[in-house]
Amino acid sequence: MERFLCDLLVTMDGAVGAVPAPIVDGAVDVGDDGRILWCGAAVDASELGPGTAVHRVGILMPSLINAHCHTPMVLLRGAGEGLAVDRWLHEVMWPRESKLTPGDVRAGMLLGAGEMLANGITASVEMYFVGHAMAEAAQQAQMRCLVTPGVIEDPDFTMAGSWPDQIDEMVALRDRWSGSDLITVGLAAHAAYSVSRQCLVAIAERAAETGMAVHIHLAEQQWEDAAVRERSGGLAAPEYLETLGLLDGNVIAAHGVWLDADDLEVLARNDTAVVHCPCSNAKHASGAAPVSEMQEAGLRLAIGTDGPASHHRLDLFEEMRTAIRTARIRSGDAQTFEAAEALHMTTAGAAEVMGRGDELGRLAPGYWADMMALSPSAPALHPVSVGDDDPLSRIVWSGSPGAISAVWVAGRKVVEHGRVLTVDMAEAVAEADTRARRLAQ
C-alpha cells in the first residue's frame, strides 16, 4: 500500500453532477493493484502498516479526461491555418491523411499521449484511423483510451478501406483488446452529413449487437444542417440519427454547436452525451455551443480539446476556462457555468461519458488511482486568502500544466515535474517531425 498525504484533497466524488467540497489535509491510500483503498481527512486515516510508502503533495485530485480528440493529428498541427472547417478538411487534412501509414498514426498518437500525460490528462476518447496503431501507442504510454476509428466515405479517401470493412475492423479490435484496463474500443462515424444512411444504420445495428459506444461529430458547423436535411428528407441531424437507431446506447456526440431546443429534446430523451470543444470551435469560427441550454435539458456533458490540428494544444485547463468564458459571453451573466461544473466535465462527468464512470474520474474507494498533484508552490495558485478562496475556482482559473508536479495512472507515476516517464519525448518529437514533413509534401 502507498499513502498520499495532501494539503488539499479534491475527490470529485459526489452525486451525479454534484461536486463535493475539497478536504483540507487529506489522505489517499492506494493498493498494490492500483486502485484506491480509502480516502478522506488524514486525521481519520488508519495507522500505517510496516513498509507503507508515504508521499506528500500539495493539491491532489483526479487526473483529467479528454472526451473528444484526434490525437494522431499532432502530425498535422498548424496545417491549413485560417480555413473554415469544410475547406480545411477537403483541401488540407484529407489529402494529407490519405498518405497516412500505421506507423504515422502510431508515432502521432505516442507523441500526443506524452503531451497529454504531461498536461494531467490520463484518458482520452479518440476518433481516428488505424485503431490498432492508436491502441498500441496509448498502451506504450500507459494512458487510458477509448479508441473509436472513425468511418468516413469520400472518393478521394481510400486508405481505410470500405465502410463495411472499417466496421468489421472496429469490432475485431474490440475483441483484440478485451480485458485491457487501459484500452477500450467503440464505433465511430465522422458525421451525419459525411456518411451514408446505409453506413449509419449498419453502425447502429452493430452497436446494438455488441454494446459498443458510438462516437460521432454533430452540428459542428452551421452549414451542416442543410446538408443533413437534404439527405434525410428534411430532418435535422439529431432526429435523423434517432430514426436510424444511432442514438440508442452510449452515444458520444462531439461539438453540438448548432443545436436548437428541438434538437436538445431529441438528445435528452436518448440520453446522448455531448462533448464541448470550445477552443477548436472558436479557432475555426464555428460558433459557441449552447452549454447552459444543454445543462437545462439534462444532457450528460464533457469537455474535449478536439484534434491538435484544429486546435493546437492538448490542454484541458485552457478548455475549461474557454468554456466558461464563452458561456458567459452568450448569457451576459457572470454567474453562468461555474468553475466546479467545468471541472466536473473533465473528471467525473467525462468518465461517465466515456462509459467508465464507475472506475475513473473520482478519488474514491474501488476507483483507479488516476491522479495528479498540483504543486503547492506554483506561483499562479497564490496568494491564498482564506476568506476569499474557492479552491475549485482557483484550480480552474489559475491551474495549468506548468503547475503539475506529478501524475499517476493506476498508482504508477507517469509524470514527474514535467518529465514524462513512459515516453521518450525527444525521440517521439524527432520521429513526428520527420513523418509530418513527408505528409506535407
C-alpha positions, 0 to 999 in steps of 0.5 A: 500500500502507498499513502498520499498525504495532501494539503488539499484533497479534491475527490470529485466524488459526489452525486451525479453532477454534484461536486463535493467540497475539497478536504483540507489535509487529506489522505489517499491510500492506494493498493498494490493493484492500483486502485484506491483503498480509502480516502478522506481527512488524514486525521481519520486515516488508519495507522500505517502498516510496516513498509507503507510508502508515504508521499506528500503533495500539495493539491491532489485530485483526479487526473483529467479526461479528454472526451473528444480528440484526434490525437494522431493529428499532432502530425498535422498541427498548424496545417491549413491555418485560417480555413473554415472547417469544410475547406480545411478538411477537403483541401488540407487534412484529407489529402494529407491523411490519405498518405497516412501509414500505421506507423504515422498514426502510431508515432502521432498518437505516442507523441500526443499521449506524452503531451497529454500525460504531461498536461494531467490528462490520463484518458482520452476518447479518440476518433481516428484511423488505424485503431490498432496503431492508436491502441498500441501507442496509448498502451506504450504510454500507459494512458487510458483510451477509448479508441473509436476509428472513425468511418468516413466515405469520400472518393478521394479517401481510400486508405481505410478501406470500405465502410463495411470493412472499417466496421468489421475492423472496429469490432475485431479490435474490440475483441483484440483488446478485451480485458485491457484496463487501459484500452477500450474500443467503440464505433465511430462515424465522422458525421451525419452529413459525411456518411451514408444512411446505409453506413449509419444504420449498419453502425447502429445495428452493430452497436446494438449487437455488441454494446459498443459506444458510438462516437460521432461529430454533430452540428459542428458547423452551421452549414451542416444542417442543410446538408443533413436535411437534404439527405434525410428528407428534411430532418435535422441531424439529431432526429435523423440519427434517432430514426436510424437507431444511432442514438440508442446506447452510449452515444458520444456526440462531439461539438453540438454547436448548432443545436436548437431546443428541438434538437436538445429534446431529441438528445435528452430523451436518448440520453446522448452525451455531448462533448464541448470543444470550445477552443477548436470551435472558436479557432475555426469560427464555428460558433459557441455551443449552447452549454447552459441550454444543454445543462437545462435539458439534462444532457450528460456533458464533457469537455474535449480539446478536439484534434491538435490540428484544429486546435493546437494544444492538448490542454484541458485547463485552457478548455475549461476556462474557454468554456466558461468564458464563452458561456458567459459571453452568450448569457451576459451573466457572470454567474453562468457555468461555474468553475466546479461544473467545468471541472466536473466535465473533465473528471467525473462527468467525462468518465461517465461519458466515456462509459467508465464512470464507475472506475475513473474520474473520482478519488474514491474507494474501488476507483483507479488511482488516476491522479495528479498533484498540483504543486503547492508552490506554483506561483499562479495558485497564490496568494491564498486568502482564506476568506476569499478562496474557492479552491475549485475556482482557483484550480480552474482559473489559475491551474495549468500544466506548468503547475503539475508536479506529478501524475499517476495512472493506476498508482504508477507515476507517469509524470514527474515535474514535467518529465514524462516517464513512459515516453521518450519525448525527444525521440517521439518529437524527432520521429513526428517531425520527420513523418509530418514533413513527408505528409506535407509534401 
